[in-house]
């Protein structure tokens, strides 16, 4: 297909897909994250953010807000929106320290 190795951004995109599907396939529908799967994903793949949000009322509100269509499950596009928002917050925090 392509003879050159993937770029860092391409690897990041593939990794996001792989991580989502790793947890989405644990129970129920295979194309969405249940609340338990989403919690496990955050706990294992974003431990610093999970620890900061744990037991925090605002953190719980954010997790609830991630289910945009209120289906009780997180679709890939909702997951990507969440990751994008968190990345923007991280980028802002990094820039404010410079």
C-alpha positions in Angstrom: 0.0 0.0 0.0 2.3 2.8 1.2 6.1 2.2 1.3 6.9 5.0 3.7 6.4 4.5 7.5 3.4 6.2 9.1 3.9 9.6 10.4 3.5 10.4 14.2 0.0 11.8 13.5 -1.0 8.8 11.5 0.2 6.5 14.4 -1.7 8.6 16.9 -4.9 8.3 14.8 -4.5 4.5 14.5 -3.8 4.3 18.2 -7.0 6.2 19.1 -9.0 3.7 17.0 -7.2 0.7 18.5 -7.7 1.9 22.1 -11.4 2.7 21.5 -12.1 -0.8 20.0 -10.0 -2.6 22.6 -12.4 -1.4 25.3 -15.6 -1.3 23.2 -15.4 -5.0 22.6 -15.4 -6.0 26.3 -19.2 -6.1 26.7 -22.4 -5.3 25.0 -22.3 -3.5 21.6 -18.9 -3.7 20.0 -19.0 -0.2 18.4 -19.7 1.8 21.6 -18.3 2.1 25.1 -20.7 1.4 28.0 -20.2 3.4 31.1 -18.1 0.6 32.6 -16.0 0.3 29.5 -15.5 4.1 29.4 -14.5 4.2 33.0 -12.0 1.3 32.5 -10.6 3.1 29.4 -10.0 6.3 31.4 -8.6 4.4 34.4 -6.1 2.4 32.3 -5.3 4.8 29.4 -5.6 8.2 31.1 -4.7 7.4 34.7 -3.7 11.0 35.7 -6.9 12.5 34.4 -9.0 9.7 35.8 -7.4 10.2 39.3 -8.0 13.9 39.1 -11.7 13.4 38.2 -12.3 10.5 40.6 -14.7 11.5 43.4 -15.0 15.0 41.9 -18.5 16.1 41.2 -17.3 18.2 38.2 -15.5 15.1 36.9 -18.6 13.1 37.0 -20.6 15.8 35.2 -18.0 15.8 32.5 -18.2 12.1 32.0 -22.0 12.4 31.8 -21.7 15.2 29.2 -19.5 13.0 27.0 -22.6 10.9 26.2 -23.9 13.6 23.8 -26.9 11.8 22.5 -27.8 10.5 26.0 -27.9 6.9 24.8 -26.1 5.6 27.9 -23.1 4.6 25.7 -20.3 6.5 24.1 -19.9 6.2 20.3 -16.6 6.7 18.6 -17.4 10.2 17.5 -18.3 11.1 21.1 -15.0 9.5 22.3 -13.1 11.5 19.7 -14.8 14.7 20.7 -13.8 14.0 24.3 -10.2 13.3 23.4 -10.1 16.4 21.3 -11.4 18.6 24.1 -8.9 17.0 26.6 -6.1 17.6 24.1 -7.1 21.2 23.7 -7.1 21.6 27.5 -3.6 20.0 27.7 -2.3 22.2 24.9 -3.6 25.3 26.6 -2.1 24.3 29.9 1.3 23.7 28.2 1.2 27.0 26.4 0.3 28.9 29.6 3.5 27.5 31.3 5.8 28.8 28.6 
